[in-house]
Amino acid sequence: VSPAESIDSAVNTAAQIALGVFAAEWANLFAGTAGQHRIHVSQEPLFPLRADWSRTSIRATGSGLAAMFLATYLGAPLTATMVTAMIVAQLGDPAAAGWKAYLRMLGAVGGVVVGFVVLEILARVPALGILMFSMFACVLAGQMLSRTSKNYAYLGQQFGMVSARVLCGHPAAISDVDIGLQRTVGIALGTAIAVVIVVLIPAPSLPLPQEAPRPADGKP
């Protein structure tokens, strides 16, 4: 990638993020859910740096760089691969990382399948009402799952985002499913990279809590 292409990609990404935030803020304003933003600061000291913080940063950096080079070499979707690798690699436990990667992949596949069915219907009956209702139903289903299930909340978030992205393109073209398929490929590649990084650089084991000493008379 040439420097000019990198600059264009950065500008386009920044513009998309700004437009997305603007649209989300207006949606929150009309829905009456907009409120004051607060930053909650932890009471833990910043220095000296903790081992788990350092390892998390190393895992995220290493997985992001590996995803960038491997996705470029294989011609895979760059953004989906890097984002997945960095998100999953932040979990230091291989089992937790594998579970989050599984939910992320399952949500993407579900979004592609549902999006394909809806686009097939729209190709035969092109109606704006069907598109709007389908998007609403998919996002609502994802939100309900993310709000009501502790173990599968991340699955609901992924399903809502992927199905909406598939349906937000040109409804008459079945090729819009390629958006979801590319995201699925990127998730699979990023997951593989992240799991390797997590195995190589696991989270430091925390010391077991000490049991409180008992009084001399044996009473609690």
ABEGO torsion letter per residue (X at the ends): XBAAAAAAAAAAAAAAAAAAAAAAAAAAAAAGABBBBBBBBBABBAOBBBAAAAAAAAAAAAAAAAAAAAAAAAGBBAAAAAAAAAAAAABABAAAAAAAAAAAAAAAAAAAAAAAAAAAAAAABBBAAAAAAAAAAAAAAAAAAAAABAAAAAAAAAAAAAAAAAAABBAABAAAAAAAAAAAAAAAAAAAAAAAAAAABBBBBBBBBBBBBBBAAGBX
